[in-house]
Amino acid sequence: MKPFFHVIIISALALGSAATVAYVTAHLTHTVLGFPRSVLREQALMSAALMAGLLAVEMLTSKER
């Protein structure tokens, strides 16, 4: 059971870090480069869906020892 919780905690930390980096990058891109927020929002949703899918695949295919 311990490796399962380890994967959950590491995944949560990774997703939290990714969210922080995405927010800062989107803010700078909108402020400095002038990209519209709608374009950034669309890309963020696609990236989040991809990350959630990959995380689900990892959790479903990992074997507990």
Helices and strands as residue ranges (DSSP letters): H 2-28, I 29-33, H 37-61
